[in-house]
Structures are given as C-alpha cells and as structure tokens.
C-alpha cells in the first residue's frame, strides 16, 4: 500500500512538473483526485487494510493528497503566470499611432477674450449686462453728453437707419456706452457692470478695421468713487488679463461723457516694456479709454452728481484678441475659416 | 497737428529738454504727442564750403573738379552738378559723413547714405556737394532751391559753418493728437501755452500792437452779416500798396516744418497766423469786391459757385456765402472764389477773420465735398476773441515784413461775446473726485500757469475766472481734470472702490448662451462670427418668396455699399457664406455655429426699435446627416434642462431647405426653430459642392423652457421588463407618430422605448417599411409581473393596428 502510494506520488509529481497547460493540469488532477482517480481508488481500497493500520495509512494518503493538491495549485499559478505573460507580450501596441479622438469644436478668439474679461470683472463683483445694437440717438449720443452737432458724432462715422417720422433718429450703436445710460435709468444703485456687445462704424474693411466689431463697457457708480479707484480697478484688470508683471500708464484724454478722462496703456507684453517692433519701440500699448462719469451724464440719467460719482471705461474686444493671440489681420475674425478657428 | 519744436520754443524761450522728455511730459499733461522726427536725421558732417575754382574733369565730360574752402582746409570735390560757379557757398558733406537721401528725391532710406572720400573716374574727391533732396527735403519747402543741382547757400554763409543749421534743420517736428475739446490747442500758441505750464517755464506770446496809417478802414469797406447765427463775428481790415515777394526765411522755415509750403509773403502771413492762432483768415483783392461791401448770407438752393481751385461747386441754402454788393465771392470758412482771388498784381487786400458756426461748416464742407485746412479749423468751433487777435497779428506782420501799408481800424460785426466764465473754487471736491490730497496752494499755482485767475468775491469766497480760450472748462469736474493733469495722472494713488461688496454675475440669458457654446463645441462645431448687415440679394439666394416677411428688413441709410445695406432678418446667409469659404478652401468636415442677432422690424419704416433676437445657428458639411444635427439640438436641450421630447414637424415650409428633409422644432407646442438639409439650389447659389445641414434655434423662444434646476429622481431598484415589437408600417407613418402612440398608451409603467431597426427594401412590400422597437416597463416599488406588461402592450398594439401597421411575429 505504502509503495503503491509512493509510486503514484512519484508519477504524479513528475506529470505535474512536466505539465505546461491549464487543461492538461486539470486532466492530471482528475486522473488522480477525481471520482475515478488513482488516489481515490487507493482510498477505496482502504477496506483491505488492517483496521489498526487504517489511521496510519489514511494519514499517509491524506498527506499525499494534500501534497499533490499543493503542487497542482502551484503549478497552476505558474502556468497562469506564463500564459498571462505570453498574452501581454502578444498584446504590445504601437503607442505612437495616432490618437482616436472625438473632434471638439473651438471657441472664437473674441469669445475667449471676452470670457476672460468677464471672469475678471465678475470676480470683482460686476454684473454682465447687454443693450440693444440698433439704438436711439439719445442713448448712443445725447445722454452721453454728445448733443446734435457735436464733432464726436462725425468722428464716429455712424450708420443711420431709415426710420419713420416721429421715431427720432435710429442708428446702429457706435459704442457700448449707451448701456451705461440704460443701467443708470433703472435707478438701482450702486452699479457695477460690464456690458459687452457689438458696435458699428462705417469703416471700410481692412487689416485693422471692420464696420462691425465689439466693445466692452464698464461702469461703477456709488458714493465716494474716485479717480484713484478707477486707476486701481483697471490696473488690477490689466494684471489679471496680461500677467502679474504688467504695468499701466494713464494719459489724459477727452471723452464727452467722462471728466476727467484718460487713456490707459499697458506695458508691452511682447518685450515687457523695453521697446520692440510690436509696441513701436515705446514699450507701451494703448488698451482702453476711461474716466469719471461726467456729472451732466449722471444728471441726465436721474442720478444726483453731488451724492454719487462713478467711473466708466470702454475696451475694444478685437483689440485685446488681436494683441493677446497675435492675430495680424482683423478680417480673419469674420471669415470663419476652420483652420483659423481651430487654433484657439 | 505738426509743429517744429523751434516754433514752440519761440514762445517758451526757457524751455530746455530732449525730444523724448518733451514727448513724454506733454503726453502726460494731456497734449498727446503721436510721434516726432528730427529734421537733421542722418545729416552728419555737413558744412558750408566756398567754391574756389572749377576745372573740367580730364576723363569725363559731365564731371567737374572743384577746389573748395571748408574753413579749416581746402579740399577737392568732383561733382556732376553744373549749377555751381566760383564764389558760391554750398553745403558739402565731408568724408565719413551722411546725407538723408538720394538726389532723385525718392523715399529716404532709414539709415541715410554714408559718404566716403574716393575717386570719380580716377580723380580723388574728398566729399560731396548736396542738393536739397540729399538734405532730406524738397523744393516745395525750399522754393529757392534749384530744380536740379546743388543747393546754393546765402552769400553771407561762412566756410566751415554748420550748413544744416543754416537751413534750419536742427529742429524736431512733433505730431500732436489734439482732443476735440481743446480747440485752443489746434494752434502753436495753444500748444506753447501747455508746454510752458507743463515745464513750469514762462509763456511769452507775441506782443500784438494795433498798427495803422491813420486812415479809417470804414472808408474802405462795409460789412453786413445777415445770418449772425452762422457767423457770430466778422472782422475785416485792409492793407494797401501791397508788395508781393518772398516771405522771410524764418517764416518759410517754420511753415515748412509744419508741412506748409511757402508761397509768397501775403499767403505765408495768412498761413502763419492760421498756425499760430488757429484762426483761418481769408484775403480778398479789394478791387474785385463790388461796391466795397461785404454781405454775409446763405446761398440759395441750386446756386453754383467757382472756388479758387477752379472747380464749380453746388450750393444750397445752408451754405454760408461771403458776397459783395453784386455777387458771391467766397464760401464762408471753406474756400474763396475764383472771382476775388489774390493775384501777383494785387494792390489792396481785404483781410477777413471771422467766426463761423462749427457744425454748419462741417456739414456744408461734407455736402459740398470740399474739406480744407480752414474748414477743418472752423468746424471745431473757434472762440470769438481769437479772430480779432489774429487779424491784428496778420496786419502787424504785413507791416513788419514790409509787405504793405495797414489801414487803421477794424470793421467788426459781432454778436455780443459772453463774459469770462466764473466757477467757484472747490478744492475739497476736486480732491474727493480724484482721490488725492492736493493743497490749495498747489492748485492755485497750477491755475496761474493756465491763466485761470483766482479771485475773492465780496462774500469772501474764492472764484476761478476762466480765460476766454478755454471753452472746455465749464464745471467742477473740468477743473478737477486740470488739477489731475498738472498734479500728474501717474501720481494719483491706486485704490479699489470701497462700499458694499456686490456678487457679480452673468445674466441668465448669457449663461444659457454659454451652455449652447459648450454643447456645440462638444459636438465638434466651432464658433464663427459674421456681420450683422448684408445685401438684400441674400433673400433671393435663399429662395425666399417675394412676399416673405423676412424681406422686411431694417435698412441702413448710409451703408458702405449694397452688400452691407440691410440688417439681417435671418441668420443663414452668414453661416452659408462661411461654409462656402471653407468649401472653396478645401477644408474637410466643417462644422460651425454662431450666436448672433437678427433684427426684426415691428413696422416699416421703423417707428420703434426692432426686435433683436439671438439666433443659435449651426451648420456643417462633410461627415454626418440630418440626424447628426438633430442630435446636437437634443444634446443642447438636455443640457439646459429641457427634458421633454421635442416634436419635429416635417411641414416646416422653408424654401431654402430640402423639401423632404426639413422640420420645425417644437417644444410644448412652441416653435423654437428649424433644421434640415440645405436645398441644392441654395447650395449652388453659395457655391457649396457638398450636402450641408443647418439648424436655427430662436433663443428668446428657447429660454423660457430652460432651467438649471436639477432634482434627483432615484435609481431604479426593481428590474425592468422589455418587449420587442416588429412592424410593417405604411411609409407615410412617421416614427414620431408611433412614438407618440407608445407614450400615450404605455401607461405609468412605461419607462422608455427605442427604435432598434428600420428597413425599407426588397423584402418589404412597396409603400411600407419595417420598424422594430424595444419597449421597456418598470415599476418603482415592485418587480413587474408578466400581466402588468401584457395589459399595456395590448393597448399599444391595438393602437398601432388602427394606424394601419401590421405586426410581425
């Protein structure tokens, strides 16, 4: 009995060690441990063993069985490992082959620039509002201290609209500043708003002009607003938009609806202010017009200029987009060539 | 405005600064310098030389060999110019020097032209004699220069002297951008006054004395102004025994530096005073003025008039004319007439210095199509006192320069001028507006420099008396700006607004539009932008019928051209044009979207502002079809909380779309837009050679259905039961009809349904299609039993049969 067991053990061990596939290993397992397996058969023949020897023999058989099972498991793990490794080896891919992506669309550079500006001012507590593009003369000019016959009206090359008698003059707005007036007329103070939108001027289309472009108007009205606040706010804006290192310079200027008025330059973001071809050697780039809201403008919109003051500013959106993204021809913005749009 | 710095320094004699310092300081105090250019740029080592001898060149007929004295030495110069003779003083550039340009007067090279000693046809030449073109100028500005050849200097020029200085070229021309409120600064005196204040140096304007021969000008000329609203002041003076000749060199140089060509003493004086005072004047030959009378009146509609440039001009009743007793002799403030112009034989001159109504001049010049230096100045609105100062200055120059004899007195027809404005001095208010702490004393010192007088009134209050020429100072804010300018914008502190904090936000509409942008981009569409105006021909290109409401557009009265003449009433033209651009450039698979307004008039002609409606327009060609576009629309709807099923009505009636491939998009009974394949004829009209699909959503109609609110509805705990049905459906029955029926009859347990097969073809009988749906039922609170589902299915199947649909087993 003992020798039989030893014989089986030796055979099985060598079978297991030679086995190199999971299926064969299973066959071996069945042939030894299965219902009709050799070891099972051996156990069946226990009845031929003397009763007093049975525990000893039983123990021997069980030990052998445990050993074989252990060997089977080990072999199985080993074979699986080999198989997995072979599989992994077979599955090597060329990671440099092109990516398969769902092609996303691209936002217009004007919109990207606008969203940056909006994010900056919303963060400073400004609301983003809109006004009509086809506008009454009153909102575009008169309420902004540009009465009939004011030279500024000519400077802005206004498109007028054929209109009915008694409708007053209707035009395509030449500036977003009219939204200031709409906001002030609502009578809710304080005001902190920006108003982006499309404006129109009769400029022929070329690399730097378009009869249709965008501005972003800003307006703050509250008690005790000062020119220093205007400077601080716009300096903050310039740093947020063009980088922490950006410096600003305010130069006196004239706009009919602000007094005092200024133009703001920022240090050239190409050369950092040293002077280059981009900034025509000056180190500065003109970026926006601004000023303290003219008391007469406040008054016309029903705000007491003795109690409230405010500042306003206007930025050309295309100007920012062209500068920031180094676009050299404004016409590209309205052609919608997909090869242009895909770059943003 | 361009002016030489030397002219400014004539009135601010103590001004000393570099060009760059001047540029920066003036710009920061509000007189913006656009740029400046040194007139002696690239002029190096150029001295006066006296020609001692001239000999023929041994080997070249066209060259001569000159010995010249350059003060310290005698050198030899070979030249091809033939206008020089022994004894002439000429500018010579020495070895190692530079000139600005070539002798042909072409564009000046950036770095000039270097001159080196060398040999010409074997004969050494130690330098070069210069023409005016080589010195960077031309005969327009130096009329005494010969047409061709070397510039001959004045006889008293000393050999070895700086020739560039003699020509007045050590100077810098500044270009200013003057803002429209500072009418006083469209003049040399105005800018000089600002320069003096900026650099804290004394301002020394010319002292104008009233001149005259003792005769009375009223014996020479009468003036009548019939339209004082258009001509509030008319000053006239007379000069006789006029001797026409060149003006002095200093005057020529100053005019030339400002870009004004010297002509003769009379013209130059008029131009000089126009620059100096900003006041245009006109000179008439008094002998041509009939009746020695000036009448200022409006023209009559349809009048024609020949201006002194020989052109016939059409007039109307809003054009102001200067007339004599018989005829019109000038268009007031714009241009004089051929019939009264000054000739070289003039004996007696009538000077006019008037104030004309600015807006009227601007409009008249525009209508006539004649914008002159003069009209350009008048249209800004000149100040009343200026006219008198200017005309007296001109007469003084006439006398000083020996150009004629000035008749005493001035005919002055004027509406009463207003007094100088008085504003209360409010230092605290200025500081509060600026956020500064400028002291009263500092302010008063600034006002002094600006000629604003500070005066205490009887009540002990300090007032500011504004000088006449500052028409722009009218309120406290204006004064605050003066304080800011001279305190320095750069010195004003930077703070952020105090006051209650506000939470900034985008409007709801803007947030929805941003969502539309996001979804379009997720779906592969890139954002385009197109013009708001277009051509009325667009309506034909889009096959819109003649009576289409969309043809009722807002019309621009002064468009850039027909292509930009109406405000769009439909957003498709921009989209199709952009697709065509891409198609022509061979771009593949182009997907674009735009969010932009259309403008729908409520009535025409406009009685109120049009309805501006944002359109979400999508378009593509290349990969994809009708259902691709439909998918984008539904993705957008889902993203803005529109969970109900949109209804697609194939009877959209859009002439620009494929008649069998178009649908109105409806949501809860409201039409939100349409989508479809572009009609092949429209594709042809735009030159698009591929099938294209578009969708348009009218955002004002969409927005009421949108929401950002979301509610969790739980995740189903119990299993669903699905049933598949397969049908043979008459072709005209739409999937939408079947789905409507499933929804209607599915009962509460119906969870979803999905079309998983559709087929038309060989195995299906003519006029039918095969469709298969999978219908899913689920209960929230229990596992469904078979008979729950069977009941619902029975209703559905019964309904389908009533629609003429055959069920397949």
Interface residues (C-beta under 8 A of the other chain):
Chain A: X102 X103 X104 X105 X106 X107 X108 X110 X111 X115 X118 X121 X122 X123 X124 X125 X126 X127 X128 X129 X130 X132 X133 X134 X135 X136 X148 X149 X151 X152 X154 X155 X159 X160 X161 X162 X163 X164 X165 X166 X167 X170 X172 X190 X192 X198 X200 X202 X204 X211 X212 X220 X222 X223 X224 X225 X226 X227 X228 X229 X231 X232 X233 X235 X236 X249 X250 X251 X252 X253 X254 X256 X259 X260 X261 X262 X292 X294 X295 X296 X309 X333 X334 X335 X336 X337 X338 X339 X341 X342
Chain B: X27 X28 X29 X30 X32 X179 X180 X181 X182 X358 X359 X362 X379 X380 X381 X432 X433 X434 X435 X436 X472 X475 X476 X477 X478 X480 X481 X484 X485 X489 X490 X492 X493 X494 X495 X496 X497 X498 X499 X500 X501 X502 X503 X504 X505 X506 X507 X509 X510 X514 X517 X520 X521 X522 X523 X524 X525 X526 X527 X528 X529 X530 X531 X532 X533 X554 X555 X556 X557 X558 X559 X560 X564 X567 X578 X581 X582 X585 X587 X589 X590 X591 X592 X593 X596 X597 X599 X603 X604 X605 X606 X607 X608 X609 X610 X612
